[in-house]
């Protein structure tokens, strides 16, 4: 699993680095075709793919934007590489190569939720630091992640997954004695909490950031990033997200 994590990190970084010359927000984020890699590695290698996404993103930051925000990039990309596997296994025992309309719907929804988690964490963190408004950064990250992964991940999995399965290199092949701590009904509750937290967090973060919602104590966010408003306003949502992840 350590080798697979290292491989995932190196692959992610190797594709991230050349596209640092195409920034969407200079020093913060760029056009990222590599965003399909964490999703694919998550379905193949489980948590190893998540660690690979987190570490690979930090390596990429060294080539164009390393700073305090990279800490939130680490955790955001970890969730981006962690949730696809966890959500899929909570919903079904089928291989993550969608074939039926129902599987396609679940697959696309999982990518959207994972992209939203990454956008929520990074958008909240960099807004808290006063770098970029949540309403700008979170939306860019979400669509950048979702569109690339939704288009490329199914194609890559269709080509790679059968070969990795035959080679017995999947997470469930390597750690055959792992146990699931929660029964499926509890994990389904975790799925609902995760989806609800991410959806409400993105909506609420945009509303607070743009002044559409005022916090009872702090009032309406003024000009700038509204760091305190967004930082405080999204804390309950982030705690709900952590609870949902714990139940997966």
C-alpha atoms as a printed R data frame, in Angstrom:
    type eleno elety resid chain resno       x      y       z
1   ATOM     1    CA   UNK     A     1   0.000  0.000   0.000
2   ATOM     2    CA   UNK     A     2   2.913  2.363   0.661
3   ATOM     3    CA   UNK     A     3   4.245  1.667  -2.827
4   ATOM     4    CA   UNK     A     4   0.815  2.284  -4.361
5   ATOM     5    CA   UNK     A     5   0.494  5.557  -2.428
6   ATOM     6    CA   UNK     A     6   3.904  6.662  -3.703
7   ATOM     7    CA   UNK     A     7   2.994  5.656  -7.239
8   ATOM     8    CA   UNK     A     8  -0.301  7.574  -7.041
9   ATOM     9    CA   UNK     A     9   1.496 10.657  -5.697
10  ATOM    10    CA   UNK     A    10   4.182 10.600  -8.381
11  ATOM    11    CA   UNK     A    11   1.652 10.115 -11.179
12  ATOM    12    CA   UNK     A    12  -0.546 12.946  -9.888
13  ATOM    13    CA   UNK     A    13   2.394 15.333  -9.477
14  ATOM    14    CA   UNK     A    14   3.897 14.412 -12.840
15  ATOM    15    CA   UNK     A    15   0.706 15.436 -14.643
16  ATOM    16    CA   UNK     A    16   0.051 18.479 -12.427
17  ATOM    17    CA   UNK     A    17   3.436 20.139 -12.879
18  ATOM    18    CA   UNK     A    18   3.404 20.779 -16.675
19  ATOM    19    CA   UNK     A    19   0.046 22.558 -16.403
20  ATOM    20    CA   UNK     A    20   1.288 25.053 -13.796
21  ATOM    21    CA   UNK     A    21   1.805 27.369 -16.778
22  ATOM    22    CA   UNK     A    22  -2.001 27.571 -17.257
23  ATOM    23    CA   UNK     A    23  -3.167 29.256 -14.028
24  ATOM    24    CA   UNK     A    24  -6.815 29.985 -13.338
25  ATOM    25    CA   UNK     A    25  -5.851 31.919 -10.199
26  ATOM    26    CA   UNK     A    26  -2.090 32.628 -10.256
27  ATOM    27    CA   UNK     A    27  -0.288 30.979  -7.366
28  ATOM    28    CA   UNK     A    28  -3.457 29.201  -6.206
29  ATOM    29    CA   UNK     A    29  -4.891 26.864  -8.841
30  ATOM    30    CA   UNK     A    30  -4.591 26.077 -12.520
31  ATOM    31    CA   UNK     A    31  -6.213 24.025 -15.263
32  ATOM    32    CA   UNK     A    32  -5.735 20.463 -14.001
33  ATOM    33    CA   UNK     A    33  -6.282 17.512 -16.368
34  ATOM    34    CA   UNK     A    34  -4.576 15.471 -13.615
35  ATOM    35    CA   UNK     A    35  -7.736 15.756 -11.518
36  ATOM    36    CA   UNK     A    36  -8.921 12.413 -12.878
37  ATOM    37    CA   UNK     A    37  -5.941 10.652 -11.244
38  ATOM    38    CA   UNK     A    38  -7.096 10.834  -7.577
39  ATOM    39    CA   UNK     A    39 -10.524  9.476  -8.520
40  ATOM    40    CA   UNK     A    40  -9.096  6.579 -10.522
41  ATOM    41    CA   UNK     A    41  -6.504  5.750  -7.860
42  ATOM    42    CA   UNK     A    42  -9.172  5.946  -5.172
43  ATOM    43    CA   UNK     A    43 -11.330  3.321  -6.872
44  ATOM    44    CA   UNK     A    44  -8.269  1.146  -7.431
45  ATOM    45    CA   UNK     A    45  -6.240  1.555  -4.251
46  ATOM    46    CA   UNK     A    46  -8.605  2.996  -1.629
47  ATOM    47    CA   UNK     A    47  -6.818  5.038   1.081
48  ATOM    48    CA   UNK     A    48  -3.483  4.656  -0.736
49  ATOM    49    CA   UNK     A    49  -4.981  6.734  -3.551
50  ATOM    50    CA   UNK     A    50  -6.054  9.354  -1.008
51  ATOM    51    CA   UNK     A    51  -2.567  9.678   0.452
52  ATOM    52    CA   UNK     A    52  -1.196  9.797  -3.072
53  ATOM    53    CA   UNK     A    53  -3.541 12.662  -3.988
54  ATOM    54    CA   UNK     A    54  -2.637 14.641  -0.867
55  ATOM    55    CA   UNK     A    55   1.125 14.184  -1.198
56  ATOM    56    CA   UNK     A    56   1.122 14.581  -4.973
57  ATOM    57    CA   UNK     A    57  -0.689 17.913  -4.686
58  ATOM    58    CA   UNK     A    58   1.923 19.218  -2.238
59  ATOM    59    CA   UNK     A    59   4.712 18.115  -4.607
60  ATOM    60    CA   UNK     A    60   2.959 19.971  -7.416
61  ATOM    61    CA   UNK     A    61   2.696 23.092  -5.236
62  ATOM    62    CA   UNK     A    62   6.476 23.201  -4.955
63  ATOM    63    CA   UNK     A    63   6.528 24.010  -8.671
64  ATOM    64    CA   UNK     A    64   4.076 26.895  -8.524
65  ATOM    65    CA   UNK     A    65   2.467 28.119  -5.338
66  ATOM    66    CA   UNK     A    66   3.692 26.424  -2.145
67  ATOM    67    CA   UNK     A    67   2.511 28.337   0.921
68  ATOM    68    CA   UNK     A    68   0.153 28.217   3.926
69  ATOM    69    CA   UNK     A    69  -2.739 27.331   1.640
70  ATOM    70    CA   UNK     A    70  -0.998 24.086   0.705
71  ATOM    71    CA   UNK     A    71  -2.039 22.682   4.089
72  ATOM    72    CA   UNK     A    72  -5.684 22.980   3.109
73  ATOM    73    CA   UNK     A    73  -4.793 21.669  -0.338
74  ATOM    74    CA   UNK     A    74  -3.357 18.581   1.348
75  ATOM    75    CA   UNK     A    75  -6.571 17.821   3.244
76  ATOM    76    CA   UNK     A    76  -8.849 18.812   0.362
77  ATOM    77    CA   UNK     A    77  -7.061 16.518  -2.069
78  ATOM    78    CA   UNK     A    78  -6.958 13.747   0.526
79  ATOM    79    CA   UNK     A    79 -10.770 13.794   0.660
80  ATOM    80    CA   UNK     A    80 -10.901 14.021  -3.129
81  ATOM    81    CA   UNK     A    81  -8.964 10.754  -3.283
82  ATOM    82    CA   UNK     A    82 -10.670  9.157  -0.273
83  ATOM    83    CA   UNK     A    83 -14.397  9.678  -0.790
84  ATOM    84    CA   UNK     A    84 -14.863  7.978  -4.197
85  ATOM    85    CA   UNK     A    85 -13.823  4.568  -2.835
86  ATOM    86    CA   UNK     A    86 -15.633  4.984   0.492
87  ATOM    87    CA   UNK     A    87 -18.873  6.226  -1.028
88  ATOM    88    CA   UNK     A    88 -18.922  3.574  -3.768
89  ATOM    89    CA   UNK     A    89 -18.332  0.685  -1.352
90  ATOM    90    CA   UNK     A    90 -21.003  2.078   0.968
91  ATOM    91    CA   UNK     A    91 -23.539  2.030  -1.869
92  ATOM    92    CA   UNK     A    92 -22.672 -1.116  -3.822
93  ATOM    93    CA   UNK     A    93 -20.379 -4.144  -4.109
94  ATOM    94    CA   UNK     A    94 -20.112 -3.817  -7.902
95  ATOM    95    CA   UNK     A    95 -16.875 -2.921  -9.690
96  ATOM    96    CA   UNK     A    96 -16.491  0.864 -10.165
97  ATOM    97    CA   UNK     A    97 -16.805  0.643 -13.940
98  ATOM    98    CA   UNK     A    98 -20.296  2.023 -14.622
99  ATOM    99    CA   UNK     A    99 -22.416  0.148 -17.139
100 ATOM   100    CA   UNK     A   100 -26.095  0.611 -16.260
101 ATOM   101    CA   UNK     A   101 -27.828  4.025 -16.052
102 ATOM   102    CA   UNK     A   102 -28.118  3.592 -12.289
103 ATOM   103    CA   UNK     A   103 -24.390  2.958 -11.950
104 ATOM   104    CA   UNK     A   104 -23.599  5.943 -14.163
105 ATOM   105    CA   UNK     A   105 -25.792  8.152 -11.983
106 ATOM   106    CA   UNK     A   106 -24.116  6.911  -8.793
107 ATOM   107    CA   UNK     A   107 -20.636  7.226 -10.319
108 ATOM   108    CA   UNK     A   108 -21.208 10.796 -11.519
109 ATOM   109    CA   UNK     A   109 -22.805 11.775  -8.219
110 ATOM   110    CA   UNK     A   110 -19.838 10.397  -6.273
111 ATOM   111    CA   UNK     A   111 -17.419 12.389  -8.417
112 ATOM   112    CA   UNK     A   112 -19.504 15.529  -7.799
113 ATOM   113    CA   UNK     A   113 -19.536 14.935  -4.034
114 ATOM   114    CA   UNK     A   114 -15.783 14.274  -3.948
115 ATOM   115    CA   UNK     A   115 -15.051 17.367  -6.041
116 ATOM   116    CA   UNK     A   116 -17.331 19.356  -3.727
117 ATOM   117    CA   UNK     A   117 -15.470 18.135  -0.642
118 ATOM   118    CA   UNK     A   118 -12.149 19.268  -2.105
119 ATOM   119    CA   UNK     A   119 -13.619 22.639  -3.087
120 ATOM   120    CA   UNK     A   120 -15.240 23.128   0.326
121 ATOM   121    CA   UNK     A   121 -12.070 22.456   2.335
122 ATOM   122    CA   UNK     A   122  -9.707 24.470   0.132
123 ATOM   123    CA   UNK     A   123 -12.200 27.290  -0.443
124 ATOM   124    CA   UNK     A   124 -12.891 27.575   3.295
125 ATOM   125    CA   UNK     A   125  -9.204 27.380   4.231
126 ATOM   126    CA   UNK     A   126  -7.865 29.952   1.773
127 ATOM   127    CA   UNK     A   127 -10.806 32.247   2.508
128 ATOM   128    CA   UNK     A   128 -10.002 31.904   6.227
129 ATOM   129    CA   UNK     A   129  -6.417 32.979   5.483
130 ATOM   130    CA   UNK     A   130  -7.776 35.979   3.586
131 ATOM   131    CA   UNK     A   131  -6.285 34.936   0.238
132 ATOM   132    CA   UNK     A   132  -9.225 34.336  -2.136
133 ATOM   133    CA   UNK     A   133 -13.003 34.720  -1.597
134 ATOM   134    CA   UNK     A   134 -14.833 31.428  -1.120
135 ATOM   135    CA   UNK     A   135 -17.328 32.271  -3.868
136 ATOM   136    CA   UNK     A   136 -14.475 32.488  -6.398
137 ATOM   137    CA   UNK     A   137 -12.098 29.721  -5.398
138 ATOM   138    CA   UNK     A   138 -14.533 27.012  -4.293
139 ATOM   139    CA   UNK     A   139 -16.552 27.230  -7.503
140 ATOM   140    CA   UNK     A   140 -13.450 27.124  -9.709
141 ATOM   141    CA   UNK     A   141 -12.080 24.092  -7.869
142 ATOM   142    CA   UNK     A   142 -15.406 22.271  -7.962
143 ATOM   143    CA   UNK     A   143 -15.975 22.635 -11.699
144 ATOM   144    CA   UNK     A   144 -12.299 22.071 -12.505
145 ATOM   145    CA   UNK     A   145 -12.308 18.794 -10.579
146 ATOM   146    CA   UNK     A   146 -15.754 17.592 -11.559
147 ATOM   147    CA   UNK     A   147 -15.648 18.171 -15.305
148 ATOM   148    CA   UNK     A   148 -12.199 16.632 -15.808
149 ATOM   149    CA   UNK     A   149 -12.889 13.606 -13.594
150 ATOM   150    CA   UNK     A   150 -16.394 12.995 -14.948
151 ATOM   151    CA   UNK     A   151 -15.036 12.856 -18.513
152 ATOM   152    CA   UNK     A   152 -11.719 11.042 -18.038
153 ATOM   153    CA   UNK     A   153 -12.174  8.785 -14.994
154 ATOM   154    CA   UNK     A   154 -14.717  6.378 -16.585
155 ATOM   155    CA   UNK     A   155 -12.502  5.971 -19.651
156 ATOM   156    CA   UNK     A   156  -9.369  5.339 -17.592
157 ATOM   157    CA   UNK     A   157 -11.125  2.907 -15.260
158 ATOM   158    CA   UNK     A   158 -12.584  0.948 -18.170
159 ATOM   159    CA   UNK     A   159  -9.047  0.464 -19.513
160 ATOM   160    CA   UNK     A   160  -7.134 -0.035 -16.253
161 ATOM   161    CA   UNK     A   161  -9.498 -1.559 -13.694
162 ATOM   162    CA   UNK     A   162  -9.797 -5.067 -15.249
163 ATOM   163    CA   UNK     A   163  -6.000 -5.347 -15.487
164 ATOM   164    CA   UNK     A   164  -5.452 -4.183 -11.900
165 ATOM   165    CA   UNK     A   165  -8.132 -6.608 -10.720
166 ATOM   166    CA   UNK     A   166  -6.490 -9.534 -12.525
167 ATOM   167    CA   UNK     A   167  -3.125 -8.554 -11.012
168 ATOM   168    CA   UNK     A   168  -4.777 -8.479  -7.543
169 ATOM   169    CA   UNK     A   169  -3.480 -5.000  -6.783
170 ATOM   170    CA   UNK     A   170  -6.761 -3.476  -5.629
171 ATOM   171    CA   UNK     A   171  -7.167 -2.343  -2.032
172 ATOM   172    CA   UNK     A   172  -9.463 -5.260  -1.204
173 ATOM   173    CA   UNK     A   173  -7.034 -7.735  -2.783
174 ATOM   174    CA   UNK     A   174  -4.052 -6.538  -0.757
175 ATOM   175    CA   UNK     A   175  -5.748 -6.004   2.615
176 ATOM   176    CA   UNK     A   176  -8.009 -9.036   2.529
177 ATOM   177    CA   UNK     A   177  -8.394 -9.150   6.323
178 ATOM   178    CA   UNK     A   178  -9.647 -5.589   6.692
179 ATOM   179    CA   UNK     A   179 -12.964 -5.246   8.522
180 ATOM   180    CA   UNK     A   180 -15.772 -2.799   7.967
181 ATOM   181    CA   UNK     A   181 -16.432 -1.094  11.315
182 ATOM   182    CA   UNK     A   182 -20.036 -0.165  10.575
183 ATOM   183    CA   UNK     A   183 -22.957 -2.132   9.066
184 ATOM   184    CA   UNK     A   184 -24.324 -0.901   5.739
185 ATOM   185    CA   UNK     A   185 -27.304  1.074   7.195
186 ATOM   186    CA   UNK     A   186 -24.873  3.126   9.280
187 ATOM   187    CA   UNK     A   187 -22.613  3.686   6.281
188 ATOM   188    CA   UNK     A   188 -25.616  4.815   4.247
189 ATOM   189    CA   UNK     A   189 -26.341  7.330   6.995
190 ATOM   190    CA   UNK     A   190 -22.734  8.455   6.620
191 ATOM   191    CA   UNK     A   191 -23.282  8.906   2.876
192 ATOM   192    CA   UNK     A   192 -26.313 11.100   3.514
193 ATOM   193    CA   UNK     A   193 -24.438 13.207   6.059
194 ATOM   194    CA   UNK     A   194 -21.473 13.664   3.725
195 ATOM   195    CA   UNK     A   195 -23.659 14.622   0.756
196 ATOM   196    CA   UNK     A   196 -25.782 16.970   2.861
197 ATOM   197    CA   UNK     A   197 -22.763 18.635   4.468
198 ATOM   198    CA   UNK     A   198 -20.972 19.229   1.174
199 ATOM   199    CA   UNK     A   199 -24.043 20.501  -0.690
200 ATOM   200    CA   UNK     A   200 -25.111 22.807   2.135
201 ATOM   201    CA   UNK     A   201 -21.518 23.942   2.716
202 ATOM   202    CA   UNK     A   202 -21.023 25.027  -0.884
203 ATOM   203    CA   UNK     A   203 -24.353 26.855  -0.982
204 ATOM   204    CA   UNK     A   204 -23.908 28.481   2.422
205 ATOM   205    CA   UNK     A   205 -20.297 29.431   1.728
206 ATOM   206    CA   UNK     A   206 -21.300 31.176  -1.507
207 ATOM   207    CA   UNK     A   207 -24.161 33.005   0.188
208 ATOM   208    CA   UNK     A   208 -22.059 34.223   3.110
209 ATOM   209    CA   UNK     A   209 -19.149 35.151   0.852
210 ATOM   210    CA   UNK     A   210 -21.318 37.253  -1.454
211 ATOM   211    CA   UNK     A   211 -23.298 38.845   1.375
212 ATOM   212    CA   UNK     A   212 -26.490 36.947   0.618
213 ATOM   213    CA   UNK     A   213 -26.688 35.589   4.178
214 ATOM   214    CA   UNK     A   214 -25.854 37.400   7.407
215 ATOM   215    CA   UNK     A   215 -24.685 35.619  10.540
216 ATOM   216    CA   UNK     A   216 -26.716 36.668  13.615
217 ATOM   217    CA   UNK     A   217 -23.618 37.647  15.609
218 ATOM   218    CA   UNK     A   218 -21.282 38.917  12.901
219 ATOM   219    CA   UNK     A   219 -23.781 40.460  10.488
220 ATOM   220    CA   UNK     A   220 -23.211 40.695   6.732
221 ATOM   221    CA   UNK     A   221 -19.719 40.086   5.370
222 ATOM   222    CA   UNK     A   222 -18.165 43.344   4.222
223 ATOM   223    CA   UNK     A   223 -15.825 43.994   1.282
224 ATOM   224    CA   UNK     A   224 -12.950 41.559   0.850
225 ATOM   225    CA   UNK     A   225 -12.934 37.866   1.585
226 ATOM   226    CA   UNK     A   226 -15.157 37.958   4.675
227 ATOM   227    CA   UNK     A   227 -12.666 35.578   6.270
228 ATOM   228    CA   UNK     A   228 -14.228 35.549   9.730
229 ATOM   229    CA   UNK     A   229 -17.791 35.237   8.456
230 ATOM   230    CA   UNK     A   230 -17.126 32.294   6.161
231 ATOM   231    CA   UNK     A   231 -14.709 30.717   8.636
232 ATOM   232    CA   UNK     A   232 -17.249 30.715  11.462
233 ATOM   233    CA   UNK     A   233 -20.327 30.113   9.343
234 ATOM   234    CA   UNK     A   234 -19.031 26.890   7.791
235 ATOM   235    CA   UNK     A   235 -17.681 25.298  10.988
236 ATOM   236    CA   UNK     A   236 -20.929 23.382  11.769
237 ATOM   237    CA   UNK     A   237 -20.993 22.059   8.198
238 ATOM   238    CA   UNK     A   238 -17.386 20.883   8.439
239 ATOM   239    CA   UNK     A   239 -18.112 19.099  11.730
240 ATOM   240    CA   UNK     A   240 -21.094 17.389  10.088
241 ATOM   241    CA   UNK     A   241 -18.835 16.345   7.212
242 ATOM   242    CA   UNK     A   242 -16.311 14.805   9.631
243 ATOM   243    CA   UNK     A   243 -19.118 12.900  11.361
244 ATOM   244    CA   UNK     A   244 -20.358 11.539   8.040
245 ATOM   245    CA   UNK     A   245 -16.838 10.450   7.036
246 ATOM   246    CA   UNK     A   246 -16.414  8.673  10.379
247 ATOM   247    CA   UNK     A   247 -19.561  6.626   9.659
248 ATOM   248    CA   UNK     A   248 -18.379  5.515   6.221
